[in-house]
Amino acid sequence: MMINRLLSEDLGRAVSEFPVVAIIGPRQVGKTTLAKEFAKSRKDGSRKYLYLDLELGSDMARLTDAEMYLESQADRLVIIDEIQRRPDLFPLLRALVDKKRRAGRFLILGSANLLALRQISESLAGRIQFLELGPFSRAEAGKKVPLKRHWLRGGYPEAVLPRSDESAGRWLEALIRSYLERDLNQLGFRVAAPELRRFWTMLAHNHGQPWNAQELASSFGVTPPTATHYRSILEQMFLVRTLPAWHANLKKRLVKTPRVYIRDSGILHSLLGIGSIDDLLAHPVAGKSWEGFVLEQILETGRGRLEASFFRTHAGAEIDLVIHQGQKILALVEMKLGLKPALTRGFHEARKDLGQPKGWAVYSGTERYPLCPGVDAIGVDQFLCDVVPGLLARKNARPRR
């Protein structure tokens, strides 16, 4: 299995600075492998670690008297997997950390967004750093995974690595069923699996479109608050991303409704019954699928350090992605499927509204060339390898005095 080298570096820094570090992300993306490989490779003279998987009854039994047991492991790095199954541990971790404060005491792993759990903010504020691990990105997979295969199958290791699209499709369908039939209850969400699957599939058909709770609720036969609740469940399971609208005082009427994407392109295509690249290219969702795929690649390569929004005015000026630091725009990005990317009038108007910052058209070819002054066409791999690191450096640069 490929290990996320960049996240490993972030993990090393976090463990050296914080008593508790959390790796969060969807199931089956390699959180456990990353944690174990990191623990085995530590060079600080403390190679001993303890691994507890809370899906195992035997490990859960060790925590019958959790305070006594964890206190006895005070000199080891304790890895606790699937910690969302025991939210009562968070206040205990705080007490143990405060009793003996040192960096690298606990490494906790979660398949739900622990930031959404009230126990985290109440118990571990100032004591924990979060790192998110998603499916493989292009920067991570590199030449090992052809671009079209990666786009079709998504980034879950067991989907992108098999030789055939058919075996990948079977694995993705099994993953979807596992989320619905097992994880929903384990994560404490009280919703029927068939109902959430229908809603999830409906979101797939609306992939990359503005969120309209009233319209979705009406089509689905529920109330708007229920539709929003279902979306929140999928967000907390790292299966859906909500991209906010850019807000600025431009004296323009700006669209404020967020856009909603299925985060992994393989899951998107499985929900829609798309099993081959030919099927995908012929499907109406192809352009929006490419848009969502590139969006996830950029954000995953940015390792949570890039702020992202989209921009649209009621007059039709529009840009797929605004990468920014607060109100400082770092780049404008259009995602274009095909080998001849063309910029629309709406893009040029939007770029003018935003002050003509540097723009990019990330397309499915490989050549980099100018489309117009200040805007280049560029392949996704080159954008991730050459442009994103520069954006991160600009974000982290200190302003000149």
C-alpha positions as CSV (number, residue, x, y, z in Angstrom):
1,M,0.0,0.0,0.0
2,M,1.2,3.5,-0.8
3,I,1.7,5.7,2.3
4,N,1.0,9.4,2.2
5,R,4.5,10.8,2.7
6,L,3.4,14.4,3.1
7,L,0.9,13.4,5.8
8,S,3.6,11.3,7.5
9,E,5.7,14.4,7.8
10,D,2.8,16.4,9.2
11,L,2.1,13.5,11.6
12,G,5.7,13.6,12.9
13,R,5.5,17.3,13.6
14,A,2.1,17.0,15.3
15,V,3.2,14.1,17.6
16,S,6.3,16.0,18.6
17,E,4.2,19.1,19.6
18,F,0.7,17.9,20.9
19,P,-0.3,15.4,23.6
20,V,-3.1,14.1,21.4
21,V,-3.1,13.8,17.6
22,A,-6.2,12.7,15.6
23,I,-6.1,11.2,12.1
24,I,-9.6,11.4,10.7
25,G,-11.1,10.3,7.4
26,P,-13.3,7.8,5.7
27,R,-12.9,4.1,6.2
28,Q,-10.5,2.1,4.0
29,V,-8.1,4.9,3.2
30,G,-5.2,3.7,5.2
31,K,-5.4,5.5,8.6
32,T,-4.5,2.4,10.5
33,T,-1.6,1.6,8.2
34,L,-0.2,5.1,8.4
35,A,-0.4,5.2,12.2
36,K,1.3,1.8,12.6
37,E,4.0,2.5,10.1
38,F,4.7,5.9,11.7
39,A,4.8,4.3,15.2
40,K,7.3,1.6,14.0
41,S,9.6,4.2,12.3
42,R,9.9,6.6,15.2
43,K,13.5,7.6,15.8
44,D,13.2,9.3,19.1
45,G,14.3,6.2,21.0
46,S,10.7,5.3,22.0
47,R,9.7,2.7,19.5
48,K,7.2,1.0,21.8
49,Y,3.6,1.7,21.1
50,L,0.2,0.2,22.0
51,Y,-2.5,-0.3,19.4
52,L,-6.2,-0.6,20.4
53,D,-8.9,-1.3,17.9
54,L,-12.3,-0.5,19.4
55,E,-14.1,-2.7,16.8
56,L,-12.5,-5.7,18.6
57,G,-14.2,-7.0,21.7
58,S,-10.9,-8.0,23.2
59,D,-9.5,-4.5,22.9
60,M,-12.7,-2.9,24.1
61,A,-12.5,-5.2,27.2
62,R,-9.1,-3.8,28.0
63,L,-10.8,-0.5,28.6
64,T,-13.4,-1.7,31.1
65,D,-11.4,0.3,33.6
66,A,-10.1,2.7,31.0
67,E,-8.5,5.1,33.5
68,M,-6.4,2.5,35.2
69,Y,-5.4,0.8,32.0
70,L,-4.4,3.9,30.0
71,E,-2.6,5.4,33.0
72,S,-0.5,2.3,33.1
73,Q,0.6,3.1,29.5
74,A,1.8,6.6,30.2
75,D,5.2,6.1,28.8
76,R,4.0,4.6,25.4
77,L,2.4,6.1,22.4
78,V,-1.2,4.7,22.6
79,I,-3.0,4.4,19.3
80,I,-6.8,4.1,19.6
81,D,-8.6,3.2,16.4
82,E,-12.3,3.9,15.7
83,I,-12.5,6.1,18.8
84,Q,-15.9,7.5,17.8
85,R,-17.2,4.2,19.3
86,R,-16.2,5.5,22.8
87,P,-16.9,9.2,23.0
88,D,-16.8,8.9,26.8
89,L,-13.0,8.5,26.5
90,F,-12.4,12.1,25.5
91,P,-12.8,13.6,29.0
92,L,-10.6,10.9,30.3
93,L,-7.8,11.6,27.8
94,R,-7.9,15.3,28.9
95,A,-7.5,14.3,32.5
96,L,-4.6,11.9,31.7
97,V,-2.9,14.5,29.6
98,D,-3.3,17.2,32.2
99,K,-1.9,14.8,34.9
100,K,1.2,14.0,32.8
101,R,1.6,16.4,30.0
102,R,4.0,15.4,27.2
103,A,3.8,15.4,23.5
104,G,2.9,12.2,21.7
105,R,0.8,10.4,24.3
106,F,-2.2,9.5,22.2
107,L,-2.8,9.0,18.5
108,I,-6.5,8.6,17.9
109,L,-8.1,7.5,14.6
110,G,-11.7,8.1,13.6
111,S,-13.9,7.3,10.6
112,A,-16.4,10.1,11.5
113,N,-15.6,13.8,11.8
114,L,-14.6,14.1,15.4
115,L,-14.6,17.8,15.1
116,A,-18.4,17.5,15.0
117,L,-18.5,15.8,18.4
118,R,-19.2,18.2,21.2
119,Q,-17.0,16.1,23.5
120,I,-13.9,17.1,21.5
121,S,-14.4,20.8,21.8
122,E,-15.3,20.6,25.5
123,S,-12.6,18.1,26.5
124,L,-9.5,18.4,24.3
125,A,-9.3,22.0,23.2
126,G,-5.7,23.2,23.1
127,R,-4.4,19.6,23.6
128,I,-5.2,18.1,20.2
129,Q,-4.2,18.5,16.5
130,F,-6.3,17.1,13.7
131,L,-5.0,15.6,10.4
132,E,-7.3,14.5,7.7
133,L,-6.5,11.5,5.5
134,G,-8.5,11.0,2.3
135,P,-8.4,8.6,-0.6
136,F,-5.2,8.6,-2.7
137,S,-4.5,11.9,-4.5
138,R,-2.8,12.3,-7.8
139,A,0.3,13.7,-6.1
140,E,0.4,10.6,-3.9
141,A,-0.3,7.9,-6.6
142,G,1.8,9.6,-9.3
143,K,2.5,7.5,-12.4
144,K,1.5,4.3,-10.6
145,V,-2.1,5.0,-11.4
146,P,-3.2,6.3,-14.9
147,L,-5.2,9.5,-14.7
148,K,-8.4,8.1,-16.4
149,R,-8.4,5.0,-14.1
150,H,-8.0,7.2,-11.0
151,W,-10.8,9.5,-12.1
152,L,-13.1,6.5,-12.9
153,R,-12.4,4.4,-9.8
154,G,-11.7,7.1,-7.3
155,G,-8.9,7.0,-4.7
156,Y,-9.7,4.2,-2.3
157,P,-6.7,1.8,-2.5
158,E,-8.8,-1.3,-2.9
159,A,-10.7,0.3,-5.8
160,V,-7.9,2.0,-7.7
161,L,-5.3,-0.8,-7.5
162,P,-7.2,-3.8,-9.0
163,R,-6.5,-4.7,-12.6
164,S,-10.1,-4.6,-13.8
165,D,-12.9,-2.0,-13.7
166,E,-15.3,-4.8,-12.9
167,S,-13.5,-5.9,-9.7
168,A,-13.1,-2.2,-8.6
169,G,-16.9,-1.7,-9.2
170,R,-17.7,-4.8,-7.0
171,W,-15.5,-3.5,-4.2
172,L,-17.0,0.0,-4.4
173,E,-20.5,-1.4,-4.2
174,A,-19.6,-3.5,-1.2
175,L,-18.1,-0.3,0.4
176,I,-21.3,1.6,-0.1
177,R,-23.3,-1.2,1.5
178,S,-20.9,-1.3,4.4
179,Y,-21.3,2.4,5.0
180,L,-25.1,2.1,5.0
181,E,-25.6,-1.2,6.7
182,R,-22.9,-1.1,9.4
183,D,-21.4,2.4,9.9
184,L,-24.6,4.3,10.2
185,N,-25.6,2.5,13.4
186,Q,-22.1,2.3,14.7
187,L,-21.8,6.1,14.4
188,G,-25.1,6.7,16.1
189,F,-27.1,7.9,13.1
190,R,-30.7,6.9,13.3
191,V,-31.8,6.7,9.6
192,A,-32.8,3.7,7.5
193,A,-30.1,2.5,5.1
194,P,-32.3,2.3,2.0
195,E,-33.6,5.8,2.6
196,L,-30.1,7.3,3.0
197,R,-28.9,5.4,-0.1
198,R,-31.7,6.9,-2.2
199,F,-30.8,10.3,-0.9
200,W,-27.1,9.7,-1.6
201,T,-27.9,8.7,-5.1
202,M,-30.0,11.8,-5.6
203,L,-27.1,13.9,-4.5
204,A,-24.9,12.0,-7.0
205,H,-27.3,13.0,-9.8
206,N,-27.0,16.6,-8.5
207,H,-23.2,16.4,-8.1
208,G,-21.6,19.8,-8.2
209,Q,-24.9,21.6,-8.3
210,P,-26.2,24.3,-5.9
211,W,-27.7,22.9,-2.7
212,N,-31.5,23.3,-2.8
213,A,-33.0,21.8,0.3
214,Q,-36.5,22.6,-0.7
215,E,-36.3,21.0,-4.1
216,L,-34.5,17.9,-2.9
217,A,-36.8,17.5,0.0
218,S,-39.8,17.8,-2.3
219,S,-38.4,15.2,-4.7
220,F,-37.5,12.9,-1.9
221,G,-40.6,13.2,0.1
222,V,-39.2,14.7,3.3
223,T,-38.9,18.1,4.9
224,P,-36.1,20.5,4.1
225,P,-34.6,20.2,7.6
226,T,-34.6,16.4,7.1
227,A,-32.8,16.7,3.8
228,T,-30.2,19.0,5.4
229,H,-29.8,16.4,8.2
230,Y,-29.2,13.6,5.7
231,R,-26.5,15.8,4.0
232,S,-24.9,16.5,7.3
233,I,-24.7,12.7,8.0
234,L,-22.8,12.1,4.7
235,E,-20.6,15.1,5.4
236,Q,-19.7,13.7,8.9
237,M,-18.8,10.4,7.3
238,F,-16.4,12.2,4.8
239,L,-18.6,11.2,1.8
240,V,-19.9,14.6,0.7
241,R,-18.2,17.9,0.5
242,T,-20.0,21.3,0.7
243,L,-18.1,24.0,-1.2
244,P,-19.1,27.5,0.1
245,A,-19.7,30.5,-2.1
246,W,-17.2,33.3,-2.1
247,H,-18.3,36.4,-0.1
248,A,-16.8,39.8,-0.8
249,N,-18.0,43.4,-0.9
250,L,-18.0,43.8,-4.6
251,K,-21.3,45.7,-5.0
252,K,-22.5,42.7,-6.9
253,R,-25.4,40.3,-6.2
254,L,-23.5,37.1,-5.3
255,V,-24.9,33.6,-5.2
256,K,-24.6,32.5,-1.6
257,T,-25.9,28.9,-1.9
258,P,-23.1,26.3,-1.5
259,R,-22.4,23.5,-4.0
260,V,-22.5,19.9,-3.0
261,Y,-20.1,17.2,-4.3
262,I,-19.7,13.5,-3.7
263,R,-16.1,13.5,-2.5
264,D,-14.8,10.3,-4.1
265,S,-15.3,10.0,-7.8
266,G,-15.4,6.2,-7.6
267,I,-18.3,6.2,-5.2
268,L,-20.0,8.9,-7.4
269,H,-19.7,6.6,-10.4
270,S,-20.8,3.5,-8.5
271,L,-23.9,5.3,-7.3
272,L,-24.7,6.3,-10.9
273,G,-24.0,2.8,-12.3
274,I,-21.0,4.0,-14.3
275,G,-18.6,1.1,-14.8
276,S,-16.1,2.1,-17.5
277,I,-14.4,5.2,-18.9
278,D,-16.5,5.0,-22.0
279,D,-19.7,5.0,-20.0
280,L,-18.4,7.9,-18.0
281,L,-17.4,10.0,-21.0
282,A,-20.9,9.5,-22.5
283,H,-22.7,10.3,-19.2
284,P,-24.2,13.8,-18.6
285,V,-22.4,13.9,-15.3
286,A,-18.9,13.7,-16.9
287,G,-18.1,17.4,-16.8
288,K,-19.2,17.9,-13.2
289,S,-17.5,14.6,-12.2
290,W,-14.2,15.9,-13.6
291,E,-14.8,19.2,-11.7
292,G,-15.3,17.4,-8.4
293,F,-12.3,15.1,-9.0
294,V,-9.9,18.0,-9.6
295,L,-11.4,19.8,-6.6
296,E,-10.6,16.9,-4.3
297,Q,-7.1,16.5,-5.8
298,I,-6.3,20.1,-5.1
299,L,-7.6,20.1,-1.5
300,E,-6.1,16.7,-0.7
301,T,-2.7,17.8,-2.0
302,G,-3.1,21.1,0.0
303,R,-3.4,18.9,3.1
304,G,-6.2,21.0,4.6
305,R,-4.2,24.3,4.3
306,L,-5.9,25.8,1.3
307,E,-9.2,27.7,1.7
308,A,-11.6,27.1,-1.2
309,S,-14.8,28.6,-2.5
310,F,-16.6,29.1,-5.8
311,F,-17.7,32.4,-7.2
312,R,-20.9,33.3,-9.0
313,T,-23.0,36.4,-9.5
314,H,-26.7,36.5,-10.2
315,A,-25.7,38.0,-13.6
316,G,-23.9,34.8,-14.5
317,A,-20.2,35.6,-13.9
318,E,-18.8,32.4,-12.5
319,I,-15.5,30.6,-11.5
320,D,-15.4,27.0,-10.4
321,L,-12.8,27.5,-7.6
322,V,-11.3,30.4,-5.8
323,I,-8.3,29.4,-3.7
324,H,-7.7,32.0,-1.0
325,Q,-6.3,32.9,2.4
326,G,-9.1,34.9,4.1
327,Q,-9.9,37.6,1.6
328,K,-6.6,37.3,-0.2
329,I,-7.1,35.4,-3.5
330,L,-4.2,33.0,-4.4
331,A,-5.6,31.6,-7.6
332,L,-8.7,31.1,-9.7
333,V,-9.3,27.7,-11.2
334,E,-11.6,26.4,-13.9
335,M,-11.9,22.6,-14.3
336,K,-12.3,21.7,-18.0
337,L,-12.9,18.2,-19.3
338,G,-11.4,17.7,-22.8
339,L,-8.2,18.5,-24.7
340,K,-9.2,22.0,-25.9
341,P,-10.2,24.0,-22.8
342,A,-12.1,27.2,-23.6
343,L,-12.9,30.0,-21.2
344,T,-16.4,31.4,-21.1
345,R,-17.5,35.0,-21.0
346,G,-18.7,34.4,-17.4
347,F,-15.1,33.4,-16.4
348,H,-13.6,36.6,-17.8
349,E,-16.3,38.8,-16.2
350,A,-15.8,37.0,-12.8
351,R,-12.0,37.4,-13.0
352,K,-12.4,41.1,-13.8
353,D,-14.8,41.4,-10.8
354,L,-12.1,39.8,-8.5
355,G,-9.2,42.0,-9.7
356,Q,-7.6,39.9,-12.4
357,P,-5.7,37.4,-10.2
358,K,-3.8,34.5,-11.8
359,G,-6.1,32.0,-13.4
360,W,-5.7,28.3,-14.4
361,A,-7.8,26.0,-16.6
362,V,-7.0,22.5,-15.3
363,Y,-7.9,20.2,-18.1
364,S,-7.5,16.5,-19.0
365,G,-4.5,17.0,-21.2
366,T,-0.8,17.4,-20.3
367,E,0.5,20.4,-22.1
368,R,0.8,23.8,-20.4
369,Y,0.2,26.9,-22.5
370,P,-1.4,30.4,-22.1
371,L,-5.0,30.8,-23.0
372,C,-5.0,34.6,-22.5
373,P,-3.0,37.1,-20.5
374,G,-2.8,35.8,-16.9
375,V,-4.6,32.5,-17.5
376,D,-2.8,29.2,-18.4
377,A,-4.2,25.8,-19.4
378,I,-2.4,23.1,-17.4
379,G,-2.8,19.3,-16.8
380,V,-4.0,18.2,-13.4
381,D,-0.8,16.4,-12.5
382,Q,1.4,19.4,-13.3
383,F,-0.9,21.7,-11.5
384,L,-0.7,19.6,-8.3
385,C,3.1,19.1,-8.5
386,D,4.1,22.6,-9.7
387,V,1.4,25.1,-8.7
388,V,-0.1,23.9,-5.5
389,P,3.2,23.9,-3.6
390,G,3.7,27.5,-4.7
391,L,0.2,28.4,-3.4
392,L,1.1,26.8,-0.1
393,A,4.3,28.8,0.1
394,R,2.5,32.0,-0.6
395,K,-0.1,31.2,2.0
396,N,2.6,30.6,4.6
397,A,4.8,33.5,3.7
398,R,5.0,36.3,6.2
399,P,4.0,39.7,4.9
400,R,6.8,42.2,4.3
401,R,7.0,45.1,6.7
